[in-house]
Amino acid sequence: MTQPTVGPRPSVFKRIMPQLVILAVALALNVAVFPEFFHIDFRNGRLFGNLIDVLNRGAPVALLCIGMTLVIATKGIDLSVGAVMAIAGAVAAATVVDGHSWGTALLAALLAGGLCGLWNGFLVAVLRIQPIVATLVLMVAGRGIAQLVTEGKILTFDNAGLINLGAGTIAGVPTPILIWLALGALVTFGVRRTALGMLIEAIGINERSSRLAGINSRVLLVCVYLVSGLCAALAGVIVAADIKGADANNAGLWLELDAILAVVIGGNSLLGGRFSIVASLLGALIIQSINSVILLSGLPPEFNLVIKALLILGILVIQSPRIGNYIYMLRASGPQPQPDPLVRQRPEKEAAQ
Amino acid sequence: MTFKTTLLASAIAIGPVAAFAADMTIGFSQIGSESGWRAAETTVTKQEAEKRGIDLKFADAQQKQENQIKAIRSFIAQGVDGILVAPVVATGWDEVLEEAADAEIPVVLLDRTIDADESLYLTAVTSDLVHEGRVAGEWLVNEMNGADCRIVELQGTTGSSPAIDRKNGFEQGIAGHGNLEIVRSQTGDFTRAQGKVVMESFLKAEGGENICALYAHNDDMAVGAIQAIKEAGLKPGEDIKIVAIDAVPDAHKAIAAGEMNATIELTPNMAGPALDALEAYLASGAMPAKWIQTESKLFTSADDNEAIFNMKKDLGY
């Protein structure tokens, strides 16, 4: 039996195991500071509970990290997503304020996000500017563009359809949760049930060889930035709809960093190559669970960033290759119930790679 | 639209002196468009100047001190009668203020103070952030009238001076009233989105029915929190009393709708007292006090919030 070196992983479960464990620990921390954390009831026509909040408040970062995972898999990075959120929110708000329907507003916002993504893709794939610099342009300029759209104020609206995208519910479940779950499933399906995922990984591992092998890397690169822009636009619409207003100064501020962090916590390498969107989404939930611990702990806000930094440092240390090696060595030196040569050989081969 | 007028205004300010027929020419160096309040301050300053027949030369610094210094130098070169500055940072003003002093042009600081010798400027017109918090606290003391009240607090950006001062002021306001207790206090970063998120966690951690009042360091956070309270199935303004600071138009709208109880105004009219002081000084040499405190007016449902909203909504907030 030969094992494929790229393409679908033999076991998705094994891949996301570390993230599931960390998420469980983060949720346990929540229970430790607030015993009723898992309590969910039905109030005012919607599910009401801390767990729902984690899923709901994690939506923007979850949406961003879907696109970000693909971009990072190509060895790129997209710093502009926070600013694109602000632009998309502003465009959506301006469209409904102008009297159009929420559908038009959503389309306009997606169009704006798509254009931003194409711009980034053009800079990276065609002009060959390094991704971190190329997307920095829009990160800095984007918020200015958003302010031009909102004319420097918080543009409020009361279009029920648009508000539903951020603050509404479908069958009691807050809409943002359904949106990020659906988009996550759609994109995962799209890249894993086709060769797309493998082609994206190939670009990230070695772009030149992938091109020599016949992959149209330029088009694919533009496409991943386009997807990232669209994800950011959706996140921006949700954030604006949630507060019934487009806040160009603050919408999505620093969220690009949270999105990158989610991808990293998801065990994806910033050097590109293999990726797992599911793991990134778990990373986003881990970050939101940590935010939830901080809010529920009742500690003074001066501690917020320190606690977050310490927890994330802990997560990254546990995930580091060196510590991973130690854990493996510890396991290997322990008593083995059934000395099976086949089981032993495989990890050794992996460690040697 | 705003951008164009800003460009135009800066072009006028930096361009050569045109002989205007106005009695008095005042230069105004504004920080830039960092918030709705700042936009309103610019609008009100222009209105106040127009009301007095003053020719106002406006310069937008785009959040950069070097632009402000350039603008002040150009005002000096144009020989204006006085200069208004909303300083973007606290330090680094000595040299340019000395140049203004040498040219005998009085400078008035708006909204923020600076670390420089007091003799370098005529006066500073600012609000008292601690006082604002105290007014909010005292309002709640009167409102509760001895009844027990568990308060949650939405702080501004951690470490910022408005957050520190408004927190201290509120604590002073409720000091000595054992019936009032702040049970949770967390930062909402002065934004609607964070205000809503943090209020959601307050409602769960304490239980909505156990919270009697919310004190937010600005109106934006309160507006976000109102939505969170509604989504939790409670009535903001009734089940949970809400007091915040700034008096932005949306706060008046919320009070008019009965969803908020009180707001304390951070007036955008810093220019009115500043121009009064300048006019008096130029006319008779009357030295104003080094600090002019603006009024921190309390607005409640007793005011005609609908009318105030309509008046304020076009100021650029």
Interface residues (C-beta under 8 A of the other chain):
Chain A: F34 E36 R43 N44 R46 F48 G49 N50 D53 R57 Q147 L148 E151 G152 K153 I154 T156 A167 V239 D242 I243 K244 G245 D247 N249 N250 A251 S292 L295 L296 G298 P300 P301 E302 N304
Chain B: M1 T2 F3 S33 E34 S35 G36 A39 Q155 T158 G159 R184 S185 Q186 T187 D189 T191 R192 A193 Q194 K196 V197 V198 E200 S201 K204 A205 D220 V223 G224 Q227 K230 E231 A232 G233 D250 G316 Y317
